Amino acid sequence: MEPARDVSRLIAIMAALRHPETGCPWDVEQDFSTIAPYTIEEAYEVADAIERDDALDLKEELGDLLLQVVYHARLAEEQGLFSFEDVVEAITRKMIRRHPHVFGDAEARSARSAKGQWERIKADEKAERRQLRESAAMTRLSGATDAPSDRSEAGPRHLEGVPGSLPALTLALKIQAKAADVGFDWDRPEPILAKIEEELAELGEAVSARDADATEAEMGDLLFSVVNLARFHRVDPEKALRRCVRKFRDRFGFIEDGLAASGRTLDGASLEEMEALWVAAKARGNGRAG
């Protein structure tokens, strides 16, 4: 089999890898749950290539991410759920539906009515999917005749639209933004800073008490409050933390290089020596000041 620019070749490669008799043993053993972590990892690697402004890596990482889509679609097709073509049809239908100001009639295009339509159409789509799921669930329950619960009749909760599988910092940011949409928010940073100080004090108490469960809970409260402060100042906490990690990695590499230049290794260096090199890294602007 030869490489090609047509996505059908990638679909064929995946089918060959999953063939129960002639395929790759590792690929044959996989399922949705075992592949999901790789999907998340590849999405992050795409973001990393963009942050590094590396077009060559971005091309490669986008290919890896596309492979994940093909992989999940193949797993679904084997179970009779849907195919890759169904995935493409679903996203094309969604994008056309969500952009009536682009793909609609002349009146919709001239009205420049994009503002507000996206969220309204998304809400309609979610409601339709929820109805389909509820209908499917009722079908699976043989003989089920009970009426919908009060919760179903009341409609979805306001925060249900935020997927819980997001990375924690991003999840916190989106949950807070969703709550802010209905006015549950501070209008100035001072109360948020006070909340951070309060959570930090409570964390200190939990640590002093050597209460592991309380320490975890208070650490979460502190992080949640810090995300709230980041949101107020229009800072993406995920991006900010990744920037900090890159800075730390650069400075730590400076320590390693400095020790290597004198024939030393990290294992043989004292904390004081490493700290001195860390300060030197900051002074040289390695990884930026901070």
Secondary structure, 3 states (H helix, E strand, C coil): CCCCCCHHHHHHHHHHHCCCCCCCHHHHHCCHHHHHHHHHHHHHHHHHHHHCCCHHHHHHHHHHHHHHHHHHHHHHHHCCCCCHHHHHHHHHHHHHHHCHHHHCCHHHHHCCCCCCHHHHHHHHHHHHHHHHHHHHHHHHCCCCCCCCCHHHHHCCCHHHHCCCCCCHHHHHHHHHHHHHCCCCCCCCCHHHHHHHHHHHHHHHHHHHCCCHHHHHHHHHHHHHHHHHHHHHCCCCHHHHHHHHHHHHHHHHHHHHHHHHHCCCCCCCCCHHHHHHHHHHHHHCCCCCCC
